[in-house]
Amino acid sequence: MTASPAVRVEQLAKRYGATTALDGVSVDVQPGELFGFIGPDGAGKTTLFRILVTLLLPDAGRAEVLGRDPSRDLWELRRRVGYMPGRFSLYADLSVAENLRFFASVFGTTVEAQRETIAPIYDQLAPFADRRAGALSGGMKQKLALCCALVHRPDILFLDEPTTGVDAVSRREFWDLLAGLRGTGLTTLVSTPYMDEAGRCDRVALMQRGRLLAVDPPAAITASFGRPLLGAQAADRYALLRAVRAWPAVGSAFPFGETVHVTDARDGVPAARSAEELAAHLRGAGVRDAEVTEATPTIEDVFMARMGDATAAEEAA
């Protein structure tokens, strides 16, 4: 017998005046999944999370978390949900230890009673137990917030952009902690604007303007790109980008680190032929040192392609 979803969302909608934050979102999250909502600011991620953790009411549609309606069963759900908002919301004037004791007491437990649950994170915080939370580094603040979200041993965890604004090392350490939590069977929903973090999730939903562009495991999403992708490089990247976008066969061209990722608008043209033709065009345009090779699509490439398709569909309608 298949287990019921830990989270079920059906045609969820939310507006703020003339702004549509959620536009008919439907998605299921299975028990034990590490599920990522990936999208830029304004995609609707925070609004979705606030509805699921009982802090907002939707305008339309329905949601279930652990089989309960967040709109009606809020007091029961708040005891079972761990939530880490995007903005640091702990008490800056309290120490690390004082923050943990306070949040444990709110849920009728103690840090000592939940030591096993929070140990992997708390062990990293222990040397700073007496330091005020406001004086911690960005990465340590995020770990303290995660610890406070877990201290009552929740059945499901919501993390809203937990790595925004922290350095690359802290981001990697935070995701290592989430991988450890996944090993315990804890259902975790995390939102992030960083496309490269999608690969750390079991499944991801790509979001833009309140809509879902795709929901699948990361490998399936990258495999769905559907056409050859080229990578062009040259010393003068601005001249390179201008020349690439002037190629008659160009479908899309976006900067990607040191490279410009390019697609051919023509169907059925082999990647090797597209690369040869693009390289010849670039040389003719004066970009003599250009190199063009076949590239492997990433989540970001798929997101940009799906976003373009969605925009084109809206304009056609």
Secondary structure as UniProt FT lines:
FT   STRAND          7..16
FT   TURN            17..18
FT   STRAND          19..29
FT   TURN            31..32
FT   STRAND          34..38
FT   TURN            41..42
FT   HELIX           45..52
FT   TURN            53..54
FT   STRAND          60..65
FT   TURN            66..67
FT   TURN            70..72
FT   HELIX           74..80
FT   STRAND          81..84
FT   TURN            92..93
FT   HELIX           96..106
FT   TURN            107..108
FT   TURN            111..114
FT   HELIX           115..125
FT   HELIX           126..128
FT   TURN            129..130
FT   HELIX           133..135
FT   HELIX           138..150
FT   TURN            151..152
FT   STRAND          156..160
FT   TURN            162..165
FT   HELIX           168..182
FT   TURN            183..185
FT   STRAND          187..192
FT   HELIX           195..200
FT   STRAND          203..208
FT   TURN            209..210
FT   STRAND          211..216
FT   HELIX           218..223
FT   TURN            224..225
FT   STRAND          229..233
FT   HELIX           237..245
FT   TURN            248..249
FT   STRAND          250..256
FT   TURN            257..258
FT   STRAND          259..264
FT   TURN            267..268
FT   HELIX           271..284
FT   TURN            285..286
FT   TURN            288..289
FT   STRAND          291..295
FT   HELIX           299..316
//
